[in-house]
Amino acid sequence: MTLFHFTGIKGSGMSSLAQVLFDSGFAVQGSDVDKYFFTQQPLMDRGITLLPFDAANIQEGMTVIAGNAFPDDHEEIVRAKEMGVEVIRYHKFLGEYLTNYTSIAITGAHGKTSTTGLMSHVVRGYEPTSYLIGDGTGSGQENASFFVLEACEYRRHFLAYTPDYAVMTNIDFDHPDYFADIEDVYSAFQELARQVKKGIIACGDDEYLQRIQANVPVVYYGFGEENDFQATNIEKTTTGTSFDVVVRNEFYHRFHIPLFGDHTVLNTLAVISLCHYEGIPADVVQQQLNTYKGVKRRFTQTDIGNNTLIDDYAHHPTEIRATIQSARQKFPEREVVAVFQPHTFSRTEAFLQDFADALNGADKVYLCDIFGSAREKQGGLTIHDLIARCNDATYLSEDVTVLTEHEGAVYLFMGAGDVTKYQQAFEALLQNTNV
C-alpha cells in the first residue's frame, strides 16, 4: 500500500485530509515545524506519525502531498523530485480524490467552515459521509457515499475541484493581498460555477450570487420571497432560533436550530436546500440539527464564574457583525466586550473604517497588535490607526488584567491569528482570582 507523506501536515486543510485518508484505511505520516498547533491534536489522537521537516523523511515508494504554503525549493520537495517520488499539491490531490464520491463543496467569503460542519453532520445522519473542514477536522468512512468539503477561494484554490454540488454562501471582498476587487472575487466564483456537475445551492440574497451563470441548475435560498427556499416566521430566543421553510411558495417544514444570529439561519437553509434536492427527509434533517455541536473557533463558549468567553474566528467586518449579533441574541441583558486581533496588514488597511464600524456594535472594544503572516511580516499601519477610528477602544497588551473591569460580561475573542493566547491568559487570571 502507498504511504502518503504530508509535507506541512499541521496546516488546517492538510491535517483534515490526512485524517480522511487515515480513517479510510490508508497509511499516513507527515512532517512540519516543531511547534504545537491545535490542528495536530486529531492526528496525535489517531497515532499518525509526526516528524520534523527533513529531506531524509522522503523514501522510495511513497506519495508526497505538499501543502501550498511550502515552495518547490522546500528540502523535502526537492529530495522527492531528485528521487523520482511523486509529489502532488494538496488541492490537486483532493480534486482527484473527490471523484470517488458525490461531492458537496462549500464555498463563500464567510460561513464556509460553519456550513461545512453543519452539512457534514446532517448528511451523515442519512448516508455514510466523509468530510473535510477548514478548522483542521476531517473524517473518512470507507463506505462513504458523500464527501463534504470546505472549498477556499483564496488564490482560486477551489478551481482544482469539479464537485457534484457547490454551495455558495456569499461573495464579499477579502484577501486584498490577492484579489484586486470584488469583481475579481466574483470572477473566481463564476469560474467555479462552470465546473459544477450536478447543481449549485446559492444564497439569493447576495447580489453577486444572483449573477452566477452555470451549466447546471442554480437553486437559491435566503430571506427574500423570490428565493426557491425561503426562511420565514423567524423566532429568536436565548436557546436558539426557529423558522419556517417555504419551498417555491409552499410551506415545507418548521425547523429549530440551537444556534444564534441571522447568518446561522442562512447556513442552515443552505443545508436544508441541498438535503431537499437529494431527497433527505425533513425529520432526519431536524434530528441531526438537534445534536449539532458546532465547529472549532466558531462561537465556542467557555463559562468561568459569571463570565462568558466566546472564541471566534471572525476576522472580517462582516463576520465581526455576525458574531456580535449572535451574542446579543443569546445574552440580551449582558455587556458585550470585543477583544479583536486583526489578521494581516493588507486586510486591516483595506477595511480599516469597516472594522471600526463593525466593532462599534460592542459595548467596549479592546484591540491587540496586528497579526502578520508568512507573506506579510509588517505593514504601513499599526493597531493604533484602528483604535483611533473606534468609539471606545483600548489597546490590549499581553497583560489582560484590564479585562476584569467588566466582571460578568460576555467577552468575544475574535481573530484568525493567535488571539486565543489572550483568551487563555484571561481564563487563567479568572481561575486564579476565583472571579
C-alpha positions as CSV (number, residue, x, y, z in Angstrom):
1,M,0.0,0.0,0.0
2,T,1.2,3.5,-0.8
3,L,2.4,5.6,2.1
4,F,1.1,9.2,1.9
5,H,3.6,11.6,3.4
6,F,2.2,15.1,4.1
7,T,4.7,17.9,3.9
8,G,3.2,20.6,6.1
9,I,0.7,18.2,7.8
10,K,-0.3,20.7,10.5
11,G,-2.0,23.1,8.0
12,S,-5.7,23.1,8.6
13,G,-6.6,21.6,5.2
14,M,-3.6,19.2,5.2
15,S,-4.4,17.9,8.7
16,S,-8.1,17.3,7.7
17,L,-7.1,15.4,4.6
18,A,-4.6,13.3,6.4
19,Q,-7.4,12.3,8.9
20,V,-9.7,11.5,6.0
21,L,-7.1,9.2,4.3
22,F,-6.1,7.5,7.6
23,D,-9.8,6.8,8.5
24,S,-10.3,5.4,5.1
25,G,-7.6,2.8,5.6
26,F,-4.6,4.4,4.0
27,A,-1.1,4.6,5.5
28,V,-0.3,8.2,6.5
29,Q,2.5,10.2,8.1
30,G,3.6,13.8,7.9
31,S,6.1,16.5,8.8
32,D,6.0,20.1,9.9
33,V,7.7,22.7,12.1
34,D,8.4,21.6,15.7
35,K,5.7,23.8,17.3
36,Y,2.3,22.8,18.7
37,F,-0.8,23.7,16.6
38,F,-4.3,22.7,17.6
39,T,-4.7,21.1,14.2
40,Q,-2.2,18.3,15.2
41,Q,-4.3,17.0,18.1
42,P,-6.6,14.9,15.9
43,L,-3.5,13.5,14.2
44,M,-2.0,12.6,17.5
45,D,-5.2,11.1,18.7
46,R,-5.1,8.7,15.7
47,G,-1.5,7.8,16.2
48,I,-0.4,9.3,13.0
49,T,3.4,9.8,12.9
50,L,4.5,13.4,13.0
51,L,8.1,14.3,12.1
52,P,10.2,17.5,11.9
53,F,10.9,18.7,8.4
54,D,13.9,16.7,7.0
55,A,14.8,15.6,3.5
56,A,15.6,12.2,5.0
57,N,11.8,11.7,5.6
58,I,11.4,11.1,1.9
59,Q,11.6,7.4,0.9
60,E,11.1,5.4,-2.2
61,G,7.5,4.3,-3.0
62,M,5.7,7.0,-1.0
63,T,3.5,9.7,-2.4
64,V,4.2,13.2,-1.1
65,I,1.2,15.5,-0.7
66,A,2.7,19.0,-0.4
67,G,1.0,21.9,1.4
68,N,0.5,25.0,-0.7
69,A,2.4,27.1,1.9
70,F,5.6,25.4,1.0
71,P,7.5,26.3,-2.2
72,D,9.1,23.9,-4.7
73,D,12.5,24.6,-3.1
74,H,11.5,23.1,0.2
75,E,14.0,20.5,1.2
76,E,11.5,17.6,1.2
77,I,10.0,18.5,-2.1
78,V,13.5,18.9,-3.7
79,R,14.5,15.4,-2.3
80,A,11.3,13.8,-3.6
81,K,11.9,15.1,-7.1
82,E,15.5,14.0,-7.1
83,M,14.4,10.5,-6.1
84,G,11.5,10.4,-8.6
85,V,9.0,10.2,-5.8
86,E,5.5,11.5,-6.8
87,V,4.8,15.0,-5.4
88,I,1.2,16.3,-5.7
89,R,-0.1,19.5,-4.3
90,Y,-2.9,19.4,-1.7
91,H,-5.7,20.9,-3.8
92,K,-4.8,18.8,-6.9
93,F,-4.9,15.6,-4.8
94,L,-8.1,16.5,-3.2
95,G,-9.7,17.4,-6.5
96,E,-8.9,13.9,-7.9
97,Y,-9.9,12.2,-4.7
98,L,-13.4,13.8,-4.7
99,T,-14.3,12.0,-7.9
100,N,-14.9,8.8,-5.9
101,Y,-18.0,10.3,-4.2
102,T,-21.0,12.6,-4.5
103,S,-19.1,15.7,-3.6
104,I,-20.5,18.8,-1.9
105,A,-18.1,21.8,-2.0
106,I,-19.0,24.6,0.4
107,T,-17.6,28.0,-0.5
108,G,-18.1,31.7,0.1
109,A,-16.3,34.6,1.6
110,H,-17.9,33.9,5.0
111,G,-19.6,30.9,6.6
112,K,-17.6,28.2,4.8
113,T,-16.4,26.3,7.9
114,S,-19.7,26.6,9.8
115,T,-21.7,25.4,6.9
116,T,-19.4,22.6,6.0
117,G,-19.5,21.4,9.6
118,L,-23.3,21.5,9.7
119,M,-23.7,20.0,6.2
120,S,-21.5,17.0,7.0
121,H,-23.2,16.4,10.3
122,V,-26.7,16.5,8.8
123,V,-25.9,14.4,5.7
124,R,-24.1,11.9,7.8
125,G,-27.3,11.1,9.6
126,Y,-28.7,9.8,6.3
127,E,-25.8,8.2,4.4
128,P,-22.2,7.4,5.3
129,T,-20.2,10.6,4.7
130,S,-16.6,11.7,4.7
131,Y,-15.8,15.3,5.3
132,L,-13.0,17.9,5.4
133,I,-13.5,21.1,7.4
134,G,-11.2,24.1,7.4
135,D,-10.9,24.1,11.2
136,G,-8.5,21.2,10.9
137,T,-11.2,18.5,11.3
138,G,-11.5,15.6,8.9
139,S,-13.2,12.2,8.9
140,G,-13.2,9.4,6.4
141,Q,-15.6,6.4,6.0
142,E,-14.5,3.5,3.8
143,N,-18.1,3.1,2.6
144,A,-18.9,6.8,2.2
145,S,-21.4,7.9,-0.4
146,F,-20.9,11.7,0.1
147,F,-17.9,13.8,0.5
148,V,-18.4,17.3,2.1
149,L,-15.5,19.7,1.9
150,E,-14.7,23.3,2.6
151,A,-13.5,24.9,-0.7
152,C,-11.5,28.1,-0.3
153,E,-11.5,30.9,-2.9
154,Y,-8.1,32.3,-1.9
155,R,-5.7,32.2,-4.8
156,R,-8.5,30.4,-6.7
157,H,-7.6,27.2,-5.0
158,F,-11.1,25.9,-5.3
159,L,-10.7,25.7,-9.1
160,A,-8.9,22.4,-8.5
161,Y,-12.3,20.9,-7.8
162,T,-15.1,19.8,-10.1
163,P,-17.7,19.0,-7.5
164,D,-21.1,17.5,-8.0
165,Y,-22.6,20.3,-5.9
166,A,-21.4,23.7,-4.9
167,V,-22.9,25.6,-2.0
168,M,-22.1,29.3,-2.3
169,T,-22.9,31.2,0.9
170,N,-21.9,34.8,-0.3
171,I,-19.4,36.8,-2.3
172,D,-17.6,39.6,-0.5
173,F,-14.2,41.3,-1.0
174,D,-11.5,39.8,1.1
175,H,-7.9,38.6,0.7
176,P,-6.8,42.0,-0.7
177,D,-3.2,40.7,-1.0
178,Y,-4.5,38.5,-3.9
179,F,-7.9,39.7,-5.2
180,A,-7.9,43.1,-7.0
181,D,-11.5,44.0,-6.1
182,I,-14.9,42.3,-5.6
183,E,-15.4,41.8,-9.3
184,D,-12.2,39.7,-9.3
185,V,-13.6,37.7,-6.4
186,Y,-16.9,37.2,-8.4
187,S,-15.0,36.0,-11.5
188,A,-13.4,33.3,-9.4
189,F,-16.8,32.1,-8.2
190,Q,-18.2,32.3,-11.7
191,E,-15.3,30.1,-13.0
192,L,-16.0,27.5,-10.3
193,A,-19.7,27.6,-11.2
194,R,-18.9,26.4,-14.7
195,Q,-17.1,23.3,-13.2
196,V,-20.0,22.1,-11.1
197,K,-21.5,18.8,-12.4
198,K,-25.0,18.5,-10.7
199,G,-26.3,21.7,-9.1
200,I,-25.5,24.9,-7.3
201,I,-27.1,26.0,-4.0
202,A,-26.6,29.7,-3.7
203,C,-27.7,32.5,-1.3
204,G,-30.2,34.5,-3.4
205,D,-30.0,37.5,-1.0
206,D,-26.4,38.1,-2.3
207,E,-26.4,40.4,-5.3
208,Y,-23.3,38.9,-6.8
209,L,-24.6,35.3,-6.5
210,Q,-27.7,36.4,-8.3
211,R,-25.5,36.9,-11.3
212,I,-23.9,33.4,-11.3
213,Q,-24.3,31.6,-14.6
214,A,-23.9,27.8,-14.8
215,N,-24.5,24.7,-16.9
216,V,-26.4,23.1,-14.1
217,P,-29.5,24.2,-12.1
218,V,-28.9,27.1,-9.6
219,V,-31.2,26.8,-6.5
220,Y,-31.5,29.9,-4.4
221,Y,-32.1,30.2,-0.7
222,G,-32.5,33.2,1.6
223,F,-34.8,35.5,3.5
224,G,-36.3,37.1,0.3
225,E,-39.5,35.7,-1.0
226,E,-38.0,35.4,-4.5
227,N,-35.8,32.6,-3.4
228,D,-36.6,28.9,-4.1
229,F,-36.1,28.2,-0.4
230,Q,-37.2,30.9,2.0
231,A,-36.9,31.2,5.8
232,T,-39.9,32.9,7.3
233,N,-41.6,33.4,10.6
234,I,-38.3,33.5,12.3
235,E,-38.3,33.3,16.1
236,K,-35.1,34.2,18.0
237,T,-34.7,33.2,21.7
238,T,-31.8,32.7,24.1
239,T,-31.9,29.0,23.4
240,G,-31.8,29.1,19.6
241,T,-33.7,30.0,16.5
242,S,-36.9,28.6,14.9
243,F,-38.1,29.3,11.4
244,D,-40.4,28.0,8.7
245,V,-39.0,26.9,5.3
246,V,-41.1,27.7,2.3
247,V,-40.2,25.9,-0.9
248,R,-41.2,27.8,-4.0
249,N,-44.1,29.5,-2.1
250,E,-45.3,26.3,-0.4
251,F,-44.8,25.5,3.3
252,Y,-42.3,22.7,3.7
253,H,-41.4,22.3,7.4
254,R,-40.6,24.3,10.6
255,F,-37.1,23.8,11.9
256,H,-35.3,24.7,15.1
257,I,-31.5,25.2,15.5
258,P,-29.5,25.6,18.7
259,L,-27.7,28.5,17.0
260,F,-27.8,32.3,17.1
261,G,-27.7,35.1,14.5
262,D,-29.2,35.6,11.0
263,H,-26.1,34.0,9.4
264,T,-26.8,30.7,11.2
265,V,-30.3,30.6,9.7
266,L,-28.8,31.1,6.2
267,N,-26.2,28.4,6.8
268,T,-28.9,26.0,7.9
269,L,-31.1,26.9,4.9
270,A,-28.3,26.1,2.6
271,V,-28.1,22.6,4.2
272,I,-31.9,22.1,4.0
273,S,-31.9,23.1,0.4
274,L,-29.2,20.6,-0.5
275,C,-30.9,17.9,1.5
276,H,-34.3,18.5,-0.1
277,Y,-32.6,18.3,-3.5
278,E,-31.1,15.0,-2.6
279,G,-34.3,13.6,-1.1
280,I,-33.1,13.6,2.6
281,P,-36.3,13.7,4.7
282,A,-37.0,16.8,6.9
283,D,-37.3,14.8,10.1
284,V,-33.8,13.4,9.5
285,V,-32.5,16.9,9.0
286,Q,-34.2,18.1,12.2
287,Q,-32.9,15.2,14.2
288,Q,-29.3,16.0,13.1
289,L,-29.7,19.7,13.8
290,N,-30.7,18.9,17.3
291,T,-27.4,17.2,18.0
292,Y,-25.1,19.7,16.2
293,K,-22.3,20.9,18.4
294,G,-20.6,23.3,16.1
295,V,-17.0,23.5,14.8
296,K,-13.8,24.8,16.3
297,R,-13.4,28.5,16.9
298,R,-16.9,29.4,15.7
299,F,-18.8,31.0,18.7
300,T,-17.2,28.5,21.0
301,Q,-18.3,29.2,24.6
302,T,-16.5,28.9,27.9
303,D,-18.1,29.9,31.2
304,I,-15.9,30.9,34.2
305,G,-18.0,32.1,37.2
306,N,-20.4,34.6,35.8
307,N,-18.1,35.5,32.9
308,T,-18.7,34.1,29.4
309,L,-15.8,33.8,27.0
310,I,-16.5,33.3,23.3
311,D,-13.8,32.1,20.9
312,D,-14.5,33.0,17.3
313,Y,-12.5,33.1,14.0
314,A,-14.2,36.3,12.9
315,H,-11.5,38.3,11.0
316,H,-13.6,40.4,8.5
317,P,-16.0,43.2,9.3
318,T,-19.0,41.1,8.1
319,E,-18.0,38.3,10.4
320,I,-17.5,40.6,13.4
321,R,-21.0,42.0,12.9
322,A,-22.4,38.4,12.8
323,T,-20.6,37.4,16.0
324,I,-21.8,40.4,17.9
325,Q,-25.4,39.9,16.7
326,S,-25.2,36.2,17.9
327,A,-24.0,37.4,21.3
328,R,-26.8,40.0,21.5
329,Q,-29.4,37.3,20.8
330,K,-28.1,34.7,23.3
331,F,-27.1,37.2,26.0
332,P,-29.5,40.1,25.5
333,E,-29.1,41.6,29.0
334,R,-25.3,41.4,29.3
335,E,-22.4,43.7,28.4
336,V,-20.6,42.6,25.2
337,V,-16.8,43.2,25.2
338,A,-15.0,42.7,21.9
339,V,-11.3,41.6,22.0
340,F,-10.1,41.7,18.4
341,Q,-6.8,40.9,16.8
342,P,-6.6,42.0,13.1
343,H,-5.2,39.4,10.7
344,T,-2.7,40.7,8.1
345,F,-1.8,44.3,7.4
346,S,-3.3,44.4,4.0
347,R,-6.7,43.3,5.2
348,T,-6.6,45.8,8.1
349,E,-5.7,48.6,5.8
350,A,-8.3,47.7,3.2
351,F,-11.1,47.6,5.7
352,L,-9.9,50.0,8.4
353,Q,-13.1,52.0,8.7
354,D,-15.3,48.9,8.2
355,F,-13.6,47.2,11.1
356,A,-14.2,50.2,13.3
357,D,-17.9,50.4,12.3
358,A,-18.4,46.7,13.0
359,L,-16.6,46.7,16.3
360,N,-18.7,49.7,17.5
361,G,-21.6,47.3,17.8
362,A,-20.0,46.0,21.0
363,D,-20.2,47.9,24.3
364,K,-16.4,48.0,24.8
365,V,-13.6,47.2,22.4
366,Y,-10.0,46.0,23.2
367,L,-7.6,45.7,20.2
368,C,-4.4,43.6,20.1
369,D,-1.4,44.2,17.8
370,I,-2.0,43.2,14.1
371,F,-1.1,39.6,13.4
372,G,1.1,39.4,10.4
373,S,1.5,36.3,8.2
374,A,4.2,34.3,6.5
375,R,3.6,36.5,3.4
376,E,3.3,39.8,5.4
377,K,5.6,40.5,8.3
378,Q,4.9,44.2,8.5
379,G,2.8,47.0,7.0
380,G,2.3,50.7,6.8
381,L,-0.1,51.0,9.8
382,T,-0.4,49.9,13.4
383,I,-3.3,48.9,15.7
384,H,-3.4,52.5,16.9
385,D,-4.8,53.5,13.5
386,L,-7.8,51.3,14.1
387,I,-8.1,52.4,17.8
388,A,-8.4,56.0,16.6
389,R,-11.4,55.1,14.4
390,C,-13.4,53.2,17.1
391,N,-15.9,54.9,19.5
392,D,-14.4,53.3,22.7
393,A,-11.4,51.2,22.0
394,T,-8.3,50.4,24.2
395,Y,-5.0,48.8,23.3
396,L,-4.6,45.4,24.9
397,S,-1.1,44.1,25.7
398,E,-0.4,40.6,26.8
399,D,-1.3,41.7,30.3
400,V,-5.0,41.1,30.2
401,T,-5.8,42.3,33.8
402,V,-7.7,45.3,32.4
403,L,-10.4,42.9,31.2
404,T,-11.5,42.1,34.7
405,E,-13.1,45.5,34.9
406,H,-16.1,44.1,33.1
407,E,-17.0,41.4,35.6
408,G,-20.0,39.3,34.4
409,A,-19.6,40.3,30.8
410,V,-19.6,38.4,27.5
411,Y,-16.1,38.5,26.0
412,L,-15.8,38.0,22.3
413,F,-12.2,36.9,21.4
414,M,-12.1,37.3,17.7
415,G,-9.4,36.9,15.0
416,A,-7.6,34.5,12.7
417,G,-4.1,34.8,14.3
418,D,-3.2,33.8,17.8
419,V,-5.8,35.8,19.7
420,T,-6.5,32.6,21.6
421,K,-3.4,33.3,23.7
422,Y,-5.2,36.4,25.1
423,Q,-8.2,34.3,26.0
424,Q,-6.1,31.6,27.6
425,A,-4.3,34.3,29.7
426,F,-7.7,35.7,30.8
427,E,-9.0,32.3,31.6
428,A,-6.0,31.6,33.9
429,L,-6.5,35.0,35.5
430,L,-10.1,34.4,36.2
431,Q,-9.5,30.9,37.6
432,N,-6.7,32.2,39.9
433,T,-8.7,35.0,41.2
434,N,-11.9,33.0,41.5
435,V,-13.9,35.7,39.7
